[in-house]
Amino acid sequence: MPAPSLIQTHLSLPVDFVRAMDLDKASLDVEARYKRCAVPWKPHLERTRAVIMRSAHLAKNRRKAVLFGAGLLHDIPLAELSDLFQTVVLVDVVHSRSCHLQASLFPNVSCLQADVTGTASFLIRARKTGAPLPRLELDLFKDDESVDLTVSVNLLSQLGCAPAEFLRTSHPPGEIRAFQRHLIESHLTYLRQRSGHSALITDVAWSRRPAQPPQAPPTERREVLHQVPLPPPAEAWDWLIAPAPESDPHQDLIAHVAAYPDWKESNRILPG
Ligand SMILES: C[S@@+](CC[C@H](N)C(=O)[O-])C[C@H]1O[C@@H](n2cnc3c(N)ncnc32)[C@H](O)[C@@H]1O
């Protein structure tokens, strides 16, 4: 099979993409879990907001701030960003009602519904035809010189999840895995190539540990970035994402998070 070619994509988000991939349901599920787990999630949300503000202060100019994965708004310091920047754009495939409502309180904040992988229309077609999965170079905001800050917020590990499920019956597992890796790599490259300042916050692995006794060691750990290497993080913490009995009656589920308030600078010290 010929190697897929590099394609430039822009903002195209067929509404049936969101529905076909169940992204609206996934967003409602996260919102529901947030309501049940507000207390255990608090330290993670506060640390994420702090990293976003640290990166905002590192930006040389304060025209436009773009936040990817911001559609639920739990981890976005909206009022502070709105004060600091001329405009703030909250990008996600799905924005919660609360996000729309809160955004409407600030005249310089807008919600942009977009797929940050740029794959939407290609995947719908690929599932129908079994065509090779494309290699994409995203051009979202590429010609917009006024973007002084781009932050990817707890989104990276999610990029390949819904597409993998969507393509399960039409494409072989090896091709899907390679595609998931590609989505992650191209998002990281995109952040590196932004003209303004960029930052990354992402979970890198998940582990389970017995809920009792407190502080029991993890029993299993699963990497979630498909072997894509990252440089050493500026900060790292654990996010108690699903305390027992949320996803297991006796075990807590923990996401291990890495944060890069200056993504380009962190890449300069990537080993090897
Ligand atoms: C785990 S949530 C991030 C945490 C979220 N910021 C919060 O406030 O809880 C992942 C977000 O990424 C969004 N997302 C997943 N795939 C996406 C894609 N291809 N393009 C844009 N957003 C995407 C989801 O809709 C969701 O809002």
The ligand as an SDF file (V2000), in Angstrom:
LIG
                    3D

 27 29  0  0  0  0  0  0  0  0999 V2000
   -9.7810   15.3700   29.1540 C   0  0  0  0  0  0  0  0  0  0  0  0
  -10.5450   16.7390   28.3840 S   0  0  0  0  0  0  0  0  0  0  0  0
   -9.4210   17.9980   28.8560 C   0  0  0  0  0  0  0  0  0  0  0  0
   -9.7740   18.5300   30.2080 C   0  0  0  0  0  0  0  0  0  0  0  0
  -10.6630   19.7230   30.0740 C   0  0  0  0  0  0  0  0  0  0  0  0
   -9.8320   20.8620   29.6620 N   0  0  0  0  0  0  0  0  0  0  0  0
  -11.4150   20.0110   31.3600 C   0  0  0  0  0  0  0  0  0  0  0  0
  -11.6930   21.1860   31.5790 O   0  0  0  0  0  0  0  0  0  0  0  0
  -11.7770   19.0800   32.1010 O   0  0  0  0  0  0  0  0  0  0  0  0
  -10.1300   16.5470   26.7050 C   0  0  0  0  0  0  0  0  0  0  0  0
  -10.8240   17.5970   25.8270 C   0  0  0  0  0  0  0  0  0  0  0  0
  -10.2950   17.4240   24.5250 O   0  0  0  0  0  0  0  0  0  0  0  0
  -11.3520   17.5620   23.5850 C   0  0  0  0  0  0  0  0  0  0  0  0
  -10.9350   16.8820   22.3450 N   0  0  0  0  0  0  0  0  0  0  0  0
  -10.7370   15.5630   22.1290 C   0  0  0  0  0  0  0  0  0  0  0  0
  -10.3420   15.3450   20.8540 N   0  0  0  0  0  0  0  0  0  0  0  0
  -10.2740   16.5780   20.2590 C   0  0  0  0  0  0  0  0  0  0  0  0
   -9.9280   17.0190   18.9470 C   0  0  0  0  0  0  0  0  0  0  0  0
   -9.5920   16.1490   17.9970 N   0  0  0  0  0  0  0  0  0  0  0  0
   -9.9640   18.3450   18.6920 N   0  0  0  0  0  0  0  0  0  0  0  0
  -10.3090   19.2480   19.6510 C   0  0  0  0  0  0  0  0  0  0  0  0
  -10.6560   18.8830   20.9140 N   0  0  0  0  0  0  0  0  0  0  0  0
  -10.6380   17.5660   21.2100 C   0  0  0  0  0  0  0  0  0  0  0  0
  -12.5340   16.9110   24.2690 C   0  0  0  0  0  0  0  0  0  0  0  0
  -13.7580   17.3580   23.7110 O   0  0  0  0  0  0  0  0  0  0  0  0
  -12.3240   17.3930   25.7240 C   0  0  0  0  0  0  0  0  0  0  0  0
  -12.9710   18.6050   25.9730 O   0  0  0  0  0  0  0  0  0  0  0  0
  1  2  1  0
  2  3  1  0
  2 10  1  0
  3  4  1  0
  4  5  1  0
  5  6  1  0
  5  7  1  0
  7  8  2  0
  7  9  1  0
 10 11  1  0
 11 12  1  0
 11 26  1  0
 12 13  1  0
 13 14  1  0
 13 24  1  0
 14 15  1  0
 14 23  1  0
 15 16  2  0
 16 17  1  0
 17 18  1  0
 17 23  2  0
 18 19  1  0
 18 20  2  0
 20 21  1  0
 21 22  2  0
 22 23  1  0
 24 25  1  0
 24 26  1  0
 26 27  1  0
M  CHG  2   2   1   9  -1
M  END
$$$$
